[in-house]
């Protein structure tokens, strides 16, 4: 696999899509920001062996969004603030449990199971109140307002830069956490930053990006690039570029095929993963 060729392709594709008038800038900004954020974060989650947390975090975000809407309807509070507080508390709780020695997979399993139950409760109450939450589950970045699209793009750039800053230490902690603790590294600080990034990217963006697209972009880019990329910062940079490129390609495919962007992006990424494995010789016995 020639990762440079994939990066060049995604950059060219990004330029073509962003330069055409066929797509409103809100669509492009939303998909670009989401791809940049999740694509950069995905390799960190793979290197830290936090894939279960990555899969559970959108469940927490869904529960927080549904309960936040219910809280807004019943208590008159701002549902966005309520959702953020609930979601951050859930993800920080799982992160703290893992930091104190619980197996991260167990912490993620508890988070997923608990928040799935809360999601059902929140969605049920919301439906009884006549509130619509289908967009949170399926997600439609094409419905993002100008403010939402700009916010996703800005958050995406911030998460991309933050991921670059902590990449080396995060990878080091993932390889040998005990050695990192013994050497005096502030593991708690890097864990806090990483879980904060996870919370912001999932809870903060779910109402715009959607539950499904979060799963796709959090889990697949890291699997696509890690076997072929060396260097912690290089993997974050590559992940961000590939996430952005495939997201924009998914946007183009979704409008052409009349399918949701999340579905198109996921299918394209899996196709890219298959091509990468074939080119590397894994599927040819080489």
Secondary structure as the mmCIF struct_conf table of DSSP 4:
data_model
#
loop_
_struct_conf.conf_type_id
_struct_conf.id
_struct_conf.beg_label_comp_id
_struct_conf.beg_label_asym_id
_struct_conf.beg_label_seq_id
_struct_conf.end_label_comp_id
_struct_conf.end_label_asym_id
_struct_conf.end_label_seq_id
HELX_RH_AL_P HELX_RH_AL_P1 UNK A 3 UNK A 19
TURN_TY1_P TURN_TY1_P1 UNK A 21 UNK A 22
BEND BEND1 UNK A 23 UNK A 23
HELX_RH_AL_P HELX_RH_AL_P2 UNK A 25 UNK A 47
TURN_TY1_P TURN_TY1_P2 UNK A 48 UNK A 49
HELX_RH_AL_P HELX_RH_AL_P3 UNK A 51 UNK A 75
HELX_RH_AL_P HELX_RH_AL_P4 UNK A 79 UNK A 99
TURN_TY1_P TURN_TY1_P3 UNK A 100 UNK A 101
HELX_RH_AL_P HELX_RH_AL_P5 UNK A 104 UNK A 128
TURN_TY1_P TURN_TY1_P4 UNK A 129 UNK A 130
HELX_RH_AL_P HELX_RH_AL_P6 UNK A 134 UNK A 138
HELX_RH_3T_P HELX_RH_3T_P1 UNK A 141 UNK A 143
HELX_RH_AL_P HELX_RH_AL_P7 UNK A 146 UNK A 175
HELX_RH_AL_P HELX_RH_AL_P8 UNK A 177 UNK A 182
TURN_TY1_P TURN_TY1_P5 UNK A 183 UNK A 184
HELX_RH_AL_P HELX_RH_AL_P9 UNK A 187 UNK A 203
TURN_TY1_P TURN_TY1_P6 UNK A 204 UNK A 205
HELX_RH_AL_P HELX_RH_AL_P10 UNK A 206 UNK A 209
HELX_RH_AL_P HELX_RH_AL_P11 UNK A 211 UNK A 225
TURN_TY1_P TURN_TY1_P7 UNK A 226 UNK A 228
BEND BEND2 UNK A 231 UNK A 231
HELX_RH_AL_P HELX_RH_AL_P12 UNK A 232 UNK A 257
TURN_TY1_P TURN_TY1_P8 UNK A 258 UNK A 258
HELX_RH_AL_P HELX_RH_AL_P13 UNK A 261 UNK A 280
TURN_TY1_P TURN_TY1_P9 UNK A 281 UNK A 281
HELX_RH_3T_P HELX_RH_3T_P2 UNK A 282 UNK A 284
TURN_TY1_P TURN_TY1_P10 UNK A 285 UNK A 285
#
